[in-house]
Amino acid sequence: MIRAELDKDPRDVAAMFDSIADRYDLLNRVLSLGRERYWRQATVAAVDAYSGELVLDLAAGTGTSSESFTRRGARVIACDFSFGMLRVGAERRGGASRKGVTVVAGDALHLPFADQTFDAVTISFGLRNVHDVDRALAELLRVTKVGGRLVICEFSHLPVQPLDRMLGWGMKIGLPWVARQFSDNPDAYAYLSESIAAWPDQAGLARKISAAGWSRVAWRNLTFGVVALHRAYRER
Ligand SMILES: C[S@@+](CC[C@H](N)C(=O)[O-])C[C@H]1O[C@@H](n2cnc3c(N)ncnc32)[C@H](O)[C@@H]1O
């Protein structure tokens, strides 16, 4: 089975997402117990994109995250390095540039965009999978206009450590078991629980965002900290 390890070798990560692309959105709904919709709505509200704005949705996968940013007329570039994920999304929308979403293949560590292109940049459930998080945050800053904003939606940690450890244990057992019922590659969901356990907590991620040059970094927890939304601005 194809799965990434915690070194997040880009070839393994891309191949793993290629292998789960067809059923990715279905599994998300099942494994999040329906919370995914609420997390996405909160992300859309935080990005707050409006007509005339250009938004980068990085690690966009099938573009489920991207579609919701177009509701108030913003144009969205959905960028990812898994051709399998991009293909499933483009087929669903009926083309590579449809419904306000344009698909662009690209690597978070070498974004194929000029400096200061976007009004807002966002990444949902993607940053945790990137090989070099600090570099991706710096690339996101580079392509954002001065005054623009960053929103990161990512799995995080419950503030009470014993509860967080229990949740981690439950996910380690539960996610691959549920995934076996629905996915051809349940091993990918073992990677999911391992990568969440190894991911920095809310304050740790905020420090990384600041260190990359972003200003006014803030976060809020969703579903008690199962997911956290981080927001920041490019001030110069
Ligand atoms: C869990 S999916 C998230 C997809 C989508 N944002 C969503 O919310 O459903 C993570 C995505 O990150 C992408 N990814 C990981 N590392 C990347 C990189 N270095 N450059 C571009 N995409 C990357 C994967 O290909 C995958 O599609």
The ligand as a Gaussian input file, in Angstrom:
#p B3LYP/6-31G(d) Opt

LIG

0 1
 C       -5.630000      16.281000       3.142000
 S       -5.495000      16.945000       1.533000
 C       -6.356000      18.488000       1.686000
 C       -7.128000      18.856000       0.436000
 C       -8.051000      20.067000       0.560000
 N       -7.357000      21.269000       0.942000
 C       -9.189000      19.811000       1.511000
 O       -9.381000      20.605000       2.440000
 O       -9.920000      18.842000       1.316000
 C       -3.797000      17.448000       1.537000
 C       -3.277000      17.882000       0.165000
 O       -1.981000      18.461000       0.332000
 C       -1.293000      18.248000      -0.882000
 N        0.133000      18.546000      -0.691000
 C        0.971000      18.017000       0.233000
 N        2.196000      18.532000       0.078000
 C        2.130000      19.423000      -0.948000
 C        3.076000      20.270000      -1.579000
 N        4.363000      20.314000      -1.202000
 N        2.674000      21.051000      -2.604000
 C        1.375000      21.019000      -3.016000
 N        0.437000      20.221000      -2.470000
 C        0.814000      19.433000      -1.446000
 C       -1.610000      16.801000      -1.199000
 O       -1.341000      16.464000      -2.534000
 C       -3.104000      16.742000      -0.837000
 O       -3.922000      16.953000      -1.956000

